[in-house]
Amino acid sequence: MKAGFLKYQAQTSPYPLALEISHAKGSYIFDTNNKSYLDFVAGVSACTLGHSHPKVVNAIKNQADKYLHVMVYGEYAQQPAVELCKFIATHLPDPLESTYLVNSGTEAIEGALKLARRVTGRSQIIAAHNAYHGNTMGSLSLMDFEERKAPFRPLLPDISHITFNYEPHFKHITSKTAAVIVETIQGGAGFIEPKVNYLAKLKAKCEAVGALLILDEIQPGIGRTGKLFGFQNYNVIPDIVVTGKGLGGGLPIGAFTASKAHMDLLQDSPKLGHITTFGGNPLIAASALATLQEVVTSDLMAEALKKEQLIKKHLKHPLITEIRGRGLMLAAITTSAEVTNQVILESQNQGLILFWLLFEPKAIRITPPLTISNEEIIKGCGIIIDLLNKISDTK
Ligand SMILES: Cc1ncc(COP(=O)(O)O)c(C=O)c1O
């Protein structure tokens, strides 16, 4: 399988991990030799309820028995998508009521950018340094890493950057600004939380100049930080909230949500202001709805905060300088990128899945399924500590 993977399936990394997957269940992934791997990554924060959660699988199977795809987005009323959008509206504060479902996080970001331009009639978008919002042309334009952007230019014009958590940069937000977009918790940058009241002050500044605040909840959303949406930890209500990843319960999805008045603007001038064939797909919507229902009716959100403490307790080591993030969106920062690389690469041999963050080479990503048990957490942390001990011994 590996040879076919490398030959026929396009890669954008020269060194893919190339684990040959057989199946996955709960907190474990199994390879084709039936070796088990405890999953501390959850498909990069996507498998909220672990692998093949029975409620999610049943919802998908039930829907599959009824129908799959029938029509492009928004033409027919389909129960899974309607129920999903209603659920999201019910659990978001006013005026966030109307949701547009798409196929991925980056497409949801594109939709949010278009909506902000349509609402304000302005073009400037301000994003944060070290932010990651996806890899299609618009989302890529928001990134401030020239090395990653240069080969693909020209990208979107009129994008500028501010430093996350740095209020003096608010002066760059003016009456020319359509929107400011930030991740509620910066992901690729190293799981950096907003300072107290930073997001509320950012929203106030946006409001003062008539710009919109877009919060990218694609990674912090869906219970991972102890609240259904990460921003609910920080006393702020955005104009547009963007979700993805963990919303789908393991299937591909993206969504942007705004007030009905704003969202309705995509209906004219031009009409069909955003269109997509598969957005709101009933199988995916059924999976997302089952995931959300389980997250809000179980103790998983409260437990995410307890599990954070458990991880912090069991990940104490001289080679770990800091643990950043909140809930089950954590990054263990080691003393060097070399240490981090060794731990991540060797952990796979030890039956533990870890991964990197995009822009913080010293970070070990710890984003397990919310359903991970305390025993599994202790076991995984033990493997990391053993690896760090070995590295210390060889230094
Ligand atoms: C904060 C954030 N925004 C946007 C995206 C893009 O989502 P997708 O990969 O589904 O396009 C990601 C993916 O890692 C992300 O972490």
The ligand as a Tripos MOL2 file, in Angstrom:
@<TRIPOS>MOLECULE
LIG
   16    16     1     0     0
SMALL
NO_CHARGES

@<TRIPOS>ATOM
      1 C1         -7.4800   27.6180   12.5990 C.3       1 LIG1
      2 C2         -7.6500   26.9480   11.2820 C.ar      1 LIG1
      3 N1         -8.3100   27.5900   10.3080 N.ar      1 LIG1
      4 C3         -8.5180   27.0230    9.1100 C.ar      1 LIG1
      5 C4         -8.0400   25.7610    8.8160 C.ar      1 LIG1
      6 C5         -8.2800   25.1560    7.4670 C.3       1 LIG1
      7 O1         -9.1920   24.1070    7.5610 O.3       1 LIG1
      8 P1         -9.2120   22.9850    6.4230 P.3       1 LIG1
      9 O2         -7.9120   22.2410    6.5100 O.co2     1 LIG1
     10 O3        -10.4140   22.1360    6.7380 O.co2     1 LIG1
     11 O4         -9.3610   23.6890    5.1180 O.co2     1 LIG1
     12 C6         -7.3370   25.0610    9.8000 C.ar      1 LIG1
     13 C7         -6.7700   23.7280    9.5090 C.2       1 LIG1
     14 O5         -5.8020   23.2980   10.1040 O.2       1 LIG1
     15 C8         -7.1350   25.6700   11.0640 C.ar      1 LIG1
     16 O6         -6.4750   25.0310   12.0400 O.3       1 LIG1
@<TRIPOS>BOND
     1     1     2 1
     2     2     3 ar
     3     2    15 ar
     4     3     4 ar
     5     4     5 ar
     6     5     6 1
     7     5    12 ar
     8     6     7 1
     9     7     8 1
    10     8     9 2
    11     8    10 1
    12     8    11 1
    13    12    13 1
    14    12    15 ar
    15    13    14 2
    16    15    16 1
@<TRIPOS>SUBSTRUCTURE
     1 LIG1         1 GROUP 0 **** ****
